Amino acid sequence: MAKVSLQHVYKIYRGEKGGDVTAVHDVNFEVADREFVVLVGPSGCGKSTTLRMVAGLEQISEGDIYIDELRVNDVAPKDRDIAMVFQNYALYPHMSVYDNLAFGLKLRKFPKAEIKKRVTDAAGILGIEKLLERKPRALSGGQRQRVAVGRAIVRRPKVFLFDEPLSNLDAKMRVQMRAEITKLHQRLQATMIYVTHDQVEAMTMGDRIVVMNNGVVQQIDTPLKLYNEPTNLFVAGFLGSPSMNFVNGTLKIDNGAIEFTELQGGAIKLRLEASEHFREFSGKPVLLGIRPEDIELAQFAATNERSTSSFPAIVDIVEPMGAETNLYLQTGAHTVVCRSQKALEHREAGRRFQFDINLEKAHLFDPATGARIV
């Protein structure tokens, strides 16, 4: 296996009339040997373009890409020792599963015995031994995706590249294939770069996650670090479902503590530990960020274990989820979502309750720059 390094990489599409479009802007990150890194972001953020530049399917406008210490900017895709799994499977419809798996090896003049061994091994890993004589049209979506992954496995490349491989599958099959690809990484101990727009896939699969937006890397970190310590508003709002609540308000110093007050008409007030970073924003507008699971009905909040701040709100909508309930609350100035561990029914809508915010999990953001106030 090998590490992959991207250094100041740009992708600029030249417009016919001089209107250049920068799809990828100054991307810098390194994928360690045997690491599983996920590129995640909304559609059009540049993640697939970045992956295709690593594969050699897109030309690099500026910067350098290294695979196993070798600069590959001018190396043909077939000579980069990578294998790519595409969104649309890209199987040959007239070939059997066996021939689809073996095709790349035949082109490289591998001996028949070696081809058979590699195909058999890959089929065993993916549980498709009984499908080897079938044509792609006789396979389900999940089975076709396994074949596409198997075609990459038989190559035994230095780096595996996945471009949204599960987006064409139904929800149940996506969960299953997600687990299978994770187990595959653990078994092969391979270097893998995986592109998805699905934050759940990113959070559950990646050793580290690269969050992108508008061609720019927003943050690179482990899943829990990204979730608990987002660097800016975009990362905070993109990761998590339901997404983080953002509440407009102001800060002021009161008896040595910092007090957050929701906009006029709002019910949320928090007293936070004073810090020099917060003092800089005294009297200025800020955004409070709080995740739905860090708001709870006051009578069920673990107040003895954490610092909390209470506020009243009217429950506008109740969404029973089984083990938990999503509550849409009206604070007077905002609608915020609470993910309560208490099972509530639809008939609770319209009632006023008291809610607690876990202050240890509250974030403040600068609305001008979007940066989190540390």
Secondary structure per residue as TSV (DSSP state, phi and psi in degrees):
chain	resnum	aa	ss	phi	psi
A	1	M	-	360.0	-179.9
A	2	A	-	-157.2	160.6
A	3	K	-	-93.2	156.8
A	4	V	E	-123.2	132.9
A	5	S	E	-128.5	127.0
A	6	L	E	-110.9	124.9
A	7	Q	E	-125.0	109.7
A	8	H	E	50.6	51.8
A	9	V	E	-87.7	131.9
A	10	Y	E	-125.0	148.7
A	11	K	E	-129.8	114.0
A	12	I	E	-119.6	122.7
A	13	Y	E	-93.2	121.3
A	14	R	-	-80.0	124.3
A	15	G	-	-81.2	153.2
A	16	E	T	-63.8	-31.9
A	17	K	T	-111.4	27.7
A	18	G	S	87.1	0.2
A	19	G	-	-85.6	77.7
A	20	D	-	-67.1	146.1
A	21	V	E	-120.3	121.5
A	22	T	E	-93.1	105.2
A	23	A	E	-82.3	-31.5
A	24	V	E	-133.9	126.2
A	25	H	E	-120.5	108.8
A	26	D	E	50.2	57.6
A	27	V	E	-84.7	126.9
A	28	N	E	-133.1	115.5
A	29	F	E	-164.8	163.4
A	30	E	E	-128.6	134.8
A	31	V	E	-103.4	116.4
A	32	A	-	-71.0	160.5
A	33	D	T	-56.7	128.6
A	34	R	T	72.4	10.9
A	35	E	-	-88.2	150.5
A	36	F	E	-109.6	108.2
A	37	V	E	-114.3	133.6
A	38	V	E	-110.9	130.8
A	39	L	E	-97.7	121.9
A	40	V	E	-132.6	150.0
A	41	G	-	166.5	171.9
A	42	P	S	-69.7	168.2
A	43	S	T	-58.0	133.9
A	44	G	T	84.6	11.8
A	45	C	S	-84.8	-9.3
A	46	G	S	103.3	2.7
A	47	K	H	-68.7	-44.5
A	48	S	H	-68.5	-36.9
A	49	T	H	-62.0	-40.4
A	50	T	H	-61.7	-44.8
A	51	L	H	-63.5	-41.1
A	52	R	H	-67.7	-28.7
A	53	M	H	-69.6	-36.8
A	54	V	H	-63.3	-39.4
A	55	A	H	-74.9	-19.2
A	56	G	T	91.5	7.9
A	57	L	S	-84.6	-14.8
A	58	E	S	-126.6	138.4
A	59	Q	-	-76.7	140.3
A	60	I	-	-80.8	129.0
A	61	S	S	-78.1	-44.0
A	62	E	E	-147.4	156.8
A	63	G	E	96.7	-173.2
A	64	D	E	-139.1	145.8
A	65	I	E	-124.1	131.4
A	66	Y	E	-119.5	135.9
A	67	I	E	-122.4	117.0
A	68	D	T	54.7	47.1
A	69	E	T	70.5	0.1
A	70	L	E	-98.8	125.6
A	71	R	E	-70.9	122.6
A	72	V	-	-112.7	13.0
A	73	N	T	-50.0	-41.0
A	74	D	T	-109.7	15.5
A	75	V	S	-91.7	133.1
A	76	A	-	-63.1	149.4
A	77	P	G	-52.9	-39.7
A	78	K	G	-68.3	-17.4
A	79	D	G	-103.3	7.2
A	80	R	S	-90.3	-6.5
A	81	D	-	58.2	48.1
A	82	I	E	-123.4	159.8
A	83	A	E	-131.7	136.2
A	84	M	E	-120.5	136.0
A	85	V	E	-109.9	123.1
A	86	F	-	-96.9	165.5
A	87	Q	T	-64.6	-36.6
A	88	N	T	-99.1	18.4
A	89	Y	-	72.1	-43.9
A	90	A	-	55.5	45.8
A	91	L	-	-90.9	152.6
A	92	Y	-	-81.8	114.4
A	93	P	T	-66.5	-25.6
A	94	H	T	-88.2	-4.5
A	95	M	S	-102.7	151.7
A	96	S	-	-70.9	167.4
A	97	V	H	-57.4	-43.2
A	98	Y	H	-58.4	-46.7
A	99	D	H	-69.6	-33.5
A	100	N	H	-61.6	-42.7
A	101	L	H	-68.6	-34.9
A	102	A	H	-87.9	-14.6
A	103	F	H	-57.3	-49.0
A	104	G	H	-62.5	-35.2
A	105	L	H	-71.0	-36.3
A	106	K	H	-64.3	-39.4
A	107	L	H	-62.5	-30.8
A	108	R	T	-90.8	11.3
A	109	K	T	62.3	36.1
A	110	F	-	-70.7	147.9
A	111	P	-	-61.6	149.4
A	112	K	H	-58.4	-39.1
A	113	A	H	-64.8	-39.9
A	114	E	H	-68.3	-39.8
A	115	I	H	-61.0	-47.1
A	116	K	H	-61.0	-42.1
A	117	K	H	-63.6	-46.0
A	118	R	H	-65.6	-42.3
A	119	V	H	-64.1	-43.8
A	120	T	H	-64.1	-41.8
A	121	D	H	-63.0	-45.3
A	122	A	H	-65.5	-40.9
A	123	A	H	-63.5	-37.5
A	124	G	H	-65.4	-42.0
A	125	I	H	-61.2	-39.6
A	126	L	H	-96.2	-2.2
A	127	G	T	69.1	35.4
A	128	I	-	-119.1	25.8
A	129	E	G	-57.9	-36.0
A	130	K	G	-82.3	-0.3
A	131	L	G	-105.6	0.9
A	132	L	T	-62.2	-25.9
A	133	E	T	-93.2	-5.4
A	134	R	S	-81.3	158.5
A	135	K	-	-92.6	155.9
A	136	P	G	-53.2	-33.3
A	137	R	G	-65.5	-20.1
A	138	A	G	-93.2	10.4
A	139	L	S	-111.4	151.5
A	140	S	-	-76.6	171.0
A	141	G	H	-60.1	-42.3
A	142	G	H	-64.4	-39.3
A	143	Q	H	-67.7	-39.6
A	144	R	H	-63.0	-38.7
A	145	Q	H	-66.7	-35.7
A	146	R	H	-62.9	-40.2
A	147	V	H	-64.0	-42.0
A	148	A	H	-61.7	-41.0
A	149	V	H	-67.3	-40.0
A	150	G	H	-61.6	-36.4
A	151	R	H	-63.4	-31.4
A	152	A	H	-74.4	-39.2
A	153	I	H	-62.9	-41.9
A	154	V	H	-63.1	-24.0
A	155	R	H	-69.5	-27.0
A	156	R	-	50.6	56.5
A	157	P	-	-79.5	171.9
A	158	K	S	-73.0	-33.6
A	159	V	E	-138.5	133.8
A	160	F	E	-99.6	134.1
A	161	L	E	-119.9	129.0
A	162	F	E	-120.5	121.9
A	163	D	E	-109.2	93.7
A	164	E	S	43.9	56.7
A	165	P	T	-70.5	-16.6
A	166	L	T	-106.7	2.6
A	167	S	T	-68.3	-19.2
A	168	N	T	-93.2	2.6
A	169	L	S	-96.9	157.0
A	170	D	-	-73.9	169.5
A	171	A	H	-58.8	-44.3
A	172	K	H	-65.6	-44.0
A	173	M	H	-68.1	-32.4
A	174	R	H	-63.1	-42.7
A	175	V	H	-61.6	-43.1
A	176	Q	H	-65.6	-46.6
A	177	M	H	-68.2	-32.3
A	178	R	H	-58.5	-46.6
A	179	A	H	-65.1	-38.0
A	180	E	H	-67.8	-39.2
A	181	I	H	-68.1	-37.5
A	182	T	H	-62.3	-45.1
A	183	K	H	-64.8	-36.1
A	184	L	H	-61.7	-42.3
A	185	H	H	-61.9	-42.8
A	186	Q	H	-64.0	-36.5
A	187	R	H	-75.7	-43.4
A	188	L	H	-82.9	-20.8
A	189	Q	T	51.0	50.0
A	190	A	-	-102.4	157.8
A	191	T	E	-80.6	123.2
A	192	M	E	-133.0	136.8
A	193	I	E	-121.2	125.8
A	194	Y	E	-126.4	126.6
A	195	V	E	-105.7	133.6
A	196	T	E	-155.1	156.3
A	197	H	S	-99.5	-4.1
A	198	D	-	-90.6	112.4
A	199	Q	H	-64.6	-29.1
A	200	V	H	-66.1	-43.9
A	201	E	H	-58.8	-44.5
A	202	A	H	-62.0	-47.2
A	203	M	H	-67.5	-36.1
A	204	T	H	-87.2	-20.1
A	205	M	H	-106.5	-34.4
A	206	G	-	-83.5	140.4
A	207	D	S	-68.1	-42.0
A	208	R	E	-136.3	157.2
A	209	I	E	-124.8	136.1
A	210	V	E	-106.3	111.1
A	211	V	E	-92.4	125.6
A	212	M	E	-121.3	151.0
A	213	N	E	-154.7	132.1
A	214	N	T	52.4	39.3
A	215	G	T	80.0	0.3
A	216	V	E	-115.0	136.6
A	217	V	E	-72.6	122.0
A	218	Q	E	-88.1	-40.3
A	219	Q	E	-165.1	146.0
A	220	I	E	-128.2	121.3
A	221	D	E	-170.2	179.9
A	222	T	-	-71.0	158.5
A	223	P	H	-55.2	-47.4
A	224	L	H	-68.9	-34.9
A	225	K	H	-65.7	-42.6
A	226	L	H	-62.2	-41.7
A	227	Y	H	-69.4	-41.1
A	228	N	H	-90.5	-23.4
A	229	E	S	-134.8	62.3
A	230	P	-	-65.1	141.6
A	231	T	S	-80.3	-22.3
A	232	N	B	-154.3	178.0
A	233	L	H	-61.2	-38.2
A	234	F	H	-63.3	-49.6
A	235	V	H	-62.6	-42.9
A	236	A	H	-60.7	-41.2
A	237	G	H	-81.6	-25.4
A	238	F	H	-77.9	-39.3
A	239	L	S	-91.9	131.4
A	240	G	S	112.5	138.9
A	241	S	S	-142.7	118.9
A	242	P	S	-58.9	157.2
A	243	S	-	-73.5	167.2
A	244	M	-	-59.5	141.5
A	245	N	E	-79.5	138.8
A	246	F	E	-121.2	124.8
A	247	V	E	-121.5	123.3
A	248	N	E	-75.9	137.4
A	249	G	E	-168.3	-169.0
A	250	T	E	-131.7	159.0
A	251	L	E	-109.3	146.6
A	252	K	E	-149.9	154.8
A	253	I	E	-88.1	129.2
A	254	D	E	-138.0	109.3
A	255	N	T	53.6	42.4
A	256	G	T	85.3	-10.3
A	257	A	E	-105.0	163.6
A	258	I	E	-100.5	127.1
A	259	E	E	-113.6	126.7
A	260	F	E	-97.7	131.6
A	261	T	E	-126.2	125.0
A	262	E	E	-61.4	157.1
A	263	L	S	-50.2	158.0
A	264	Q	T	-49.6	128.3
A	265	G	T	98.6	-12.3
A	266	G	-	-87.0	159.5
A	267	A	-	-104.3	-8.0
A	268	I	-	-87.3	123.6
A	269	K	E	-134.9	131.2
A	270	L	E	-126.2	142.3
A	271	R	E	-110.2	117.6
A	272	L	E	-111.5	154.9
A	273	E	-	-63.7	134.1
A	274	A	-	-67.6	141.3
A	275	S	-	-146.7	157.5
A	276	E	H	-61.0	-34.2
A	277	H	H	-63.9	-42.2
A	278	F	H	-69.3	-37.1
A	279	R	H	-60.0	-32.7
A	280	E	T	-61.3	-21.9
A	281	F	T	-104.5	11.6
A	282	S	B	-60.4	126.9
A	283	G	T	82.0	2.6
A	284	K	S	-111.0	157.1
A	285	P	E	-71.1	141.9
A	286	V	E	-140.0	168.3
A	287	L	E	-114.5	126.7
A	288	L	E	-87.1	129.2
A	289	G	E	-112.1	125.8
A	290	I	E	-143.4	130.5
A	291	R	-	-77.8	150.3
A	292	P	G	-55.3	-35.8
A	293	E	G	-74.1	-9.9
A	294	D	G	-97.3	12.0
A	295	I	E	-118.0	133.2
A	296	E	E	-144.7	151.4
A	297	L	E	-54.4	132.5
A	298	A	G	-56.5	-38.4
A	299	Q	G	-72.6	-11.6
A	300	F	G	-113.3	-3.0
A	301	A	S	-74.0	145.7
A	302	A	-	-83.0	69.2
A	303	T	T	-66.5	-23.9
A	304	N	T	-77.1	-10.6
A	305	E	T	-110.7	-7.6
A	306	R	S	-154.2	161.8
A	307	S	-	-81.6	129.0
A	308	T	E	-130.8	164.9
A	309	S	E	-134.7	134.6
A	310	S	E	-103.9	148.6
A	311	F	E	-151.6	149.9
A	312	P	E	-88.8	149.3
A	313	A	E	-157.8	152.5
A	314	I	E	-93.0	131.0
A	315	V	E	-77.5	114.0
A	316	D	E	-87.3	-46.8
A	317	I	E	-134.4	139.7
A	318	V	E	-115.3	124.9
A	319	E	E	-118.7	93.4
A	320	P	E	-67.6	125.6
A	321	M	-	-111.2	5.0
A	322	G	S	101.2	-92.1
A	323	A	S	-74.5	-17.7
A	324	E	S	-147.2	171.8
A	325	T	E	-134.8	129.3
A	326	N	E	-88.8	124.6
A	327	L	E	-116.0	127.9
A	328	Y	E	-97.8	117.4
A	329	L	E	-109.3	142.0
A	330	Q	E	-103.2	115.6
A	331	T	-	-93.5	-8.5
A	332	G	S	113.3	-32.8
A	333	A	S	-125.4	-17.6
A	334	H	-	-141.8	162.1
A	335	T	E	-105.1	123.4
A	336	V	E	-123.1	155.3
A	337	V	E	-107.0	132.8
A	338	C	E	-113.9	129.1
A	339	R	E	-101.0	96.6
A	340	S	E	-89.7	142.5
A	341	Q	S	-81.5	-5.4
A	342	K	S	-88.6	130.8
A	343	A	-	-77.2	117.7
A	344	L	-	-119.1	155.4
A	345	E	-	-101.4	165.9
A	346	H	G	-58.9	-29.3
A	347	R	G	-66.9	-12.6
A	348	E	G	-75.6	-11.9
A	349	A	T	-62.2	139.6
A	350	G	T	95.3	-10.4
A	351	R	-	-90.3	153.7
A	352	R	E	-98.2	133.0
A	353	F	E	-130.8	166.0
A	354	Q	E	-100.4	135.7
A	355	F	E	-124.7	150.0
A	356	D	E	-112.5	138.4
A	357	I	E	-104.7	132.4
A	358	N	E	-76.9	103.9
A	359	L	G	-64.1	-26.6
A	360	E	G	-66.7	-19.5
A	361	K	G	-108.2	6.3
A	362	A	-	-79.1	142.8
A	363	H	E	-122.5	149.5
A	364	L	E	-120.6	138.2
A	365	F	E	-126.0	147.3
A	366	D	-	-82.6	113.8
A	367	P	T	-65.2	-22.0
A	368	A	T	-73.7	-42.3
A	369	T	T	-105.3	-20.0
A	370	G	-	84.0	-5.4
A	371	A	B	-75.6	147.5
A	372	R	B	-74.6	135.7
A	373	I	-	-84.4	110.6
A	374	V	-	-74.2	360.0
